[in-house]
Amino acid sequence: MSPTTRLAVLGAGSWGTTFAQVLADGGAEVTLWARREEVAHEIRQEHRNSTYLGEHPLPESIRATSHVQEALEGVDGLVVAIPAQAMRATLESWPALPAVPVLSLTKGIERGTDARISEILTQAGGAAPELVGVLSGPNLSAEILERRPCASVVAAPRRSWRTRWPPGARRPTCAPTPRPM
């Protein structure tokens, strides 16, 4: 991975913030979008997210914003960690996502439609289906936050995409296994 890889993580809950740390540890330039400005401010100023992660220190290299346009500007890829039941409404309130690889960390399906998160990303977010992948596995954000080894799988339609995404996450403690979708 190039040290200039710019990634946005959309969602500053425990999983999104933890994954932002994984990517920053891997050398990516990470901007974390938080729905609430006070969360973004704390991450920027104090390098922690006490609402979700207590006193755990975050890498100083993680930028945080509550303005989605700022998070999306000039990115090479997106990681989405928005709760499943808020995903569609959140995406519909934004402009279309940029034409870059999108990795979903969100688990579950949408109540009422039974839509998978990858479907919501394409329908409501305007993401190209061939650029959407998902990360899943028997992983716990608390263990990953502590930089303990984890097992994960990245599923995506394109082999070239799933074998190199997410950039920076292929570390000894977090090395997702690629699988076809």
Phi, psi and omega per residue, in radians:
M1 nan 2.386 3.066
S2 -1.254 2.473 3.125
P3 -1.158 -0.144 -3.136
T4 -1.700 0.135 3.106
T5 -1.088 2.146 -3.121
R6 -1.853 2.134 -3.120
L7 -2.196 2.541 3.013
A8 -1.977 2.340 3.003
V9 -1.876 2.091 -3.088
L10 -1.757 1.809 -3.105
G11 2.175 1.988 -3.059
A12 -1.911 0.606 2.984
G13 -1.339 -2.884 -3.089
S14 -1.113 -0.745 -3.091
W15 -1.278 -0.781 3.126
G16 -1.086 -0.775 3.136
T17 -1.154 -0.709 3.098
T18 -1.077 -0.767 -3.126
F19 -1.210 -0.545 3.028
A20 -1.047 -0.692 3.081
Q21 -1.104 -0.765 3.123
V22 -0.988 -0.828 -3.112
L23 -1.172 -0.723 3.104
A24 -1.126 -0.717 3.091
D25 -1.041 -0.533 3.141
G26 -1.467 0.002 3.064
G27 1.741 0.027 3.124
A28 -1.318 2.667 2.993
E29 -1.531 1.944 -2.968
V30 -1.980 2.288 2.958
T31 -2.010 2.203 -3.104
L32 -1.828 2.142 3.100
W33 -1.614 2.235 3.072
A34 -2.012 2.423 3.108
R35 -1.116 -0.629 -3.104
R36 -1.839 2.275 -3.121
E37 -1.042 -0.633 -3.113
E38 -1.114 -0.554 3.069
V39 -1.227 -0.810 3.115
A40 -1.052 -0.741 -3.134
H41 -1.063 -0.799 -3.139
E42 -1.093 -0.702 3.121
I43 -1.134 -0.745 3.132
R44 -1.142 -0.817 -2.992
Q45 -1.516 -0.683 -3.029
E46 -1.956 -0.089 3.123
H47 0.965 0.802 3.028
R48 -2.703 2.846 3.095
N49 -2.257 1.371 -3.018
S50 -1.117 -0.448 3.123
T51 -1.055 -0.685 -3.052
Y52 -1.992 -0.457 -3.008
L53 -2.184 0.262 3.113
G54 1.077 -2.368 -3.068
E55 -1.628 0.164 -3.109
H56 -1.025 2.188 3.109
P57 -1.314 2.398 3.099
L58 -1.793 2.706 3.082
P59 -1.001 2.376 3.140
E60 -1.132 -0.316 -3.112
S61 -1.304 -0.273 3.134
I62 -1.276 2.144 3.028
R63 -1.599 2.651 3.125
A64 -2.395 2.526 3.137
T65 -2.619 2.739 3.003
S66 -1.858 0.148 3.126
H67 -1.871 1.934 -3.030
V68 -1.078 -0.665 -3.140
Q69 -1.038 -0.679 3.099
E70 -1.121 -0.723 -3.141
A71 -1.154 -0.632 -3.049
L72 -1.454 -0.315 -3.030
E73 -1.085 2.103 3.037
G74 1.218 0.343 -3.090
V75 -1.358 2.667 3.050
D76 -1.657 -0.265 -3.133
G77 -2.989 2.815 -3.125
L78 -2.178 2.550 2.972
V79 -2.152 2.224 -3.053
V80 -1.961 2.160 -3.130
A81 -2.316 0.821 3.122
I82 -1.641 2.409 3.137
P83 -0.953 2.495 -3.051
A84 -0.942 -0.753 -3.046
Q85 -1.362 -0.192 3.086
A86 -1.846 -0.113 -3.009
M87 -1.026 -0.953 -3.043
R88 -1.069 -0.871 -3.115
A89 -1.088 -0.681 3.130
T90 -1.123 -0.877 -3.119
L91 -1.106 -0.669 -3.134
E92 -1.189 -0.341 3.123
S93 -1.497 -0.111 -3.123
W94 -1.884 2.872 2.916
P95 -1.167 2.904 3.134
A96 -0.988 2.571 3.089
L97 -1.164 2.621 3.109
P98 -1.159 2.787 -3.106
A99 -1.431 1.218 3.127
V100 -2.336 2.859 3.070
P101 -1.001 2.438 -3.136
V102 -2.179 2.149 3.121
L103 -1.939 2.156 3.108
S104 -1.649 2.292 3.010
L105 -1.755 -0.131 -3.017
T106 -1.283 2.271 3.118
K107 -1.717 2.666 3.055
G108 1.828 -3.064 3.080
I109 -2.271 2.885 -3.133
E110 -1.415 2.192 3.072
R111 -1.115 2.442 3.086
G112 1.640 -0.605 3.129
T113 -1.978 -0.350 -3.034
D114 1.058 0.358 3.131
A115 -1.251 2.398 3.007
R116 -1.235 2.746 -3.129
I117 -1.079 -0.646 3.103
S118 -1.073 -0.613 3.099
E119 -1.201 -0.700 3.115
I120 -1.129 -0.682 3.122
L121 -1.065 -0.632 3.120
T122 -1.415 -0.729 -3.097
Q123 -1.227 -0.907 -3.030
A124 -1.650 -0.462 -3.100
G125 -1.713 -0.218 -3.141
G126 1.312 0.244 3.125
A127 -1.240 2.505 3.083
A128 -1.242 2.253 -3.089
P129 -0.937 -0.632 -3.121
E130 -1.269 -0.152 3.128
L131 -1.852 0.087 -3.096
V132 -1.794 2.259 3.062
G133 -2.297 2.943 3.130
V134 -2.295 2.566 3.047
L135 -1.991 2.310 3.111
S136 -2.631 3.048 3.094
G137 2.577 3.095 3.115
P138 -1.419 1.098 -3.087
N139 -2.034 2.601 3.115
L140 -2.117 2.261 -3.078
S141 -1.039 -0.594 -3.137
A142 -1.094 -0.695 3.118
E143 -1.227 -0.712 3.132
I144 -1.173 -0.673 3.093
L145 -1.009 -0.657 3.114
E146 -1.390 0.063 3.132
R147 1.103 0.609 3.031
R148 -1.516 2.668 -3.133
P149 -1.019 2.514 3.117
C150 -2.400 2.799 3.068
A151 -1.995 2.234 3.125
S152 -2.526 2.827 3.082
V153 -2.247 2.382 2.995
V154 -1.901 2.132 3.085
A155 -1.953 2.312 -3.140
A156 -2.722 2.688 -3.097
P157 -1.164 -0.564 -3.097
R158 -1.759 2.254 3.137
R159 -1.046 -0.781 -3.117
S160 -1.060 -0.577 -3.140
W161 -1.260 -0.869 -3.029
R162 -1.264 -0.380 3.138
T163 -1.468 -0.221 3.130
R164 -2.083 0.003 -3.121
W165 -1.981 2.529 -0.052
P166 -1.436 2.395 3.121
P167 -1.084 2.407 3.131
G168 1.574 -0.280 -3.116
A169 -1.555 -0.095 3.135
R170 -1.531 1.317 -3.105
R171 -2.064 2.867 3.137
P172 -0.983 -0.535 -3.121
T173 -1.583 -0.233 -3.113
C174 -2.652 1.658 -3.117
A175 -2.215 1.535 -3.126
P176 -1.035 2.442 3.090
T177 -1.542 2.228 -3.140
P178 -1.345 2.444 3.098
R179 -2.480 2.581 3.069
P180 -1.215 2.700 3.109
M181 -1.631 nan nan
